[in-house]
Every structure is written in C-alpha cells, then in structure tokens.
Amino acid sequence: MQSCAARWVMVMLFVFAVPTAPSLAQVPGHLQIKIVKAGLVAGGGVGHGVLSYRGRDYPFRVVGVSVGLTAGASVGRLEGWVTGIHKLSDFAGTYRSIGGGGALVGGAGTTHLRNENGVVIKLRGPRAGMEFAANLSRIRILLQ
C-alpha cells in the first residue's frame, strides 16, 4: 500500500514539475488605422496604421482599391481587432471585403476583412468627408 501511495506521489510531482510548452492559442491583435479614400465609380485609398500584437507595435501601410458604386472622398480613423494570426507574416497580405457605407460631413463605419492566410480584421470608427460606397474592396497591407 505504501509503495502504491509513493508511486502516486511521484507521478503527481512529475506532472506538476514538468514545464509545459507555451500555448499555441491565437492571441488577438489590436489595430489603429488612418485611411484617406476618394473615388468616382472606382476608388482608391492609402493609409497607415499600427498593429499591437503580443506586447509589441508593428507599423504597416495600407493601399486599397474598390470597384462598384463609389462617389466622394473621406478620411477615416478606424480601430479594431485582428484574429487568426499564427505568425506575424500572416498579417501582411491582400484582404477582400464586400460592403458599403457613407459619410456626409461626419459618420461612422464598420469593416470586416479577410486575407488569404485566414486572418480576419474587424474595424470601426468615425469618418469625415462626403462619400457613398457600395462596392467590392481589395486592400493590401504591407508591414514596414
């Protein structure tokens, strides 16, 4: 009986004493983006932002095009979350979105984007300018 109890104690010590591997769970990142857009039928936009991920900040550039019903120009300061990053290089790439929105002097918008690596970005924030859009967007994010 003592032998069995001693073995059980040894097993428990081993289980709790062995270091565990770091978690492979995905950690969401936080984004802040400033983007300027303009267009008539087809549109374009450029901007920059910061990805805060695993305690570090990574600057990036944004270049985008949209095709569909687009008219006007706007400036947006968007903020949100990014999920699906396994390694930092997954974040860079081409994102696609179908949607629309508008601003008349001021407004707010939300955007959901997904890239070829399975990374999903959800953004929201205020816009200033005059714009109406119902289109297909393709946005390229480049880490700096």
Summary of the structure (lengths in Angstrom):
residues: 144
radius of gyration: 22.7
end to end distance: 64.7
largest distance: 84.0
contacts: 425
relative contact order: 0.23
helix: 13%
strand: 69%
